[in-house]
Each structure stands twice: as structure tokens, then as C-alpha cells.
Amino acid sequence: MTTEIEAGVAPAAALFHSLSDETRLRIVQRLACGEARVVDLTGELGLAQSTVSKHLACLRDCGLVDYRSEGRQSFYALSRPELIDLLETAEQVLAATGRAVALCPTYGTAAAETAGAER
């Protein structure tokens, strides 16, 4: 039997999981500044076109990003402006905790570097 808390946590966990990838988070942060084309994102973020496209597709599937077509170009933007508030709140939490999350042995910077070295 699923409790109300469990029912509410699963979608929140999915939201945070969608934002847990550094590349997707960088894309969301960039789109918080305004819409962009894939070519803009590849140049500004220093990523391959296939990487940007893959992550934009994920963010679109999650309903966090949408696009509009203009001629042969697609312009991507945040579909939920509330994401900007979420990012700002996350920055406040990070500042208040002295960025302790970065030191976390499971999810912190060192853990991410270790996981990257193991791949």
C-alpha cells in the first residue's frame, strides 16, 4: 500500500533525477537566461551536438524544456519558469550549507571524479 508521502516523493525524485546530470543542469541553467538553439548550446557549453540533443530530448520528455520552430531552426526554452526559482533556491541552500554537498562522499565532487575515473 502506497502512502501519500511515497506517492508524492516519487515524482519529486524523478524531477531531481532529471536535474542530477551535470550536462542537463548546465543546459537548464543556460536556458534560464533565455532560449537557445542546439548550435548555441554546443558552442557556449563546449559540448558535442549529439550530447546536447540527447539531453534536450530527456528534458523535453520530462516536460521541463520545449521548443519552437522558426524556419529550419528550433529554439529551446524552459517550459516551466518555476525552474528558475528552484535553481535560485538550490543556490541559497548550497550557500547556507557551505556547499557541504560538494564534500559528500556519495554524491560530492570527489565521488563524481572517482566514478568518472572508473568508467
RASULLIN-V717336 format. One record per backbone hydrogen bond with DSSP energy under -0.5 kcal/mol. NH is the residue of the N-H (numbers start at 0). CO is the residue of the C=O. Records with the same first field share a line. If there is no record, write none. Layout:
# RASULLIN-V717336
NH: CO + CO
This chain:
# RASULLIN-V717336
6: 2
7: 3
8: 4
9: 5
10: 6
11: 7
12: 8
13: 9
14: 10
15: 11
16: 12
17: 13
18: 14
19: 15 + 16
24: 20
25: 21
26: 22
27: 23
28: 24
29: 25
30: 26
31: 27
32: 29
33: 30
35: 75
40: 36
41: 37
42: 38
43: 39
44: 40
45: 41
46: 41
51: 47
52: 48
53: 49
54: 50
55: 51
56: 52
57: 53
58: 54
59: 55
60: 56
61: 57
62: 59
63: 58
64: 58
65: 76
67: 74
69: 72
72: 69
74: 67
75: 35 + 73
76: 65
77: 30
78: 63
79: 63
80: 78
82: 79
83: 80
84: 80
85: 81
86: 82
87: 83
88: 84
89: 85
90: 86
91: 87
92: 88
93: 89
94: 90
95: 91
96: 92
97: 94
98: 93
99: 96
101: 98
102: 99
103: 99 + 100
107: 103
108: 101
109: 101
111: 107
112: 108
113: 109
114: 110
115: 111
116: 112
117: 113
118: 114 + 115
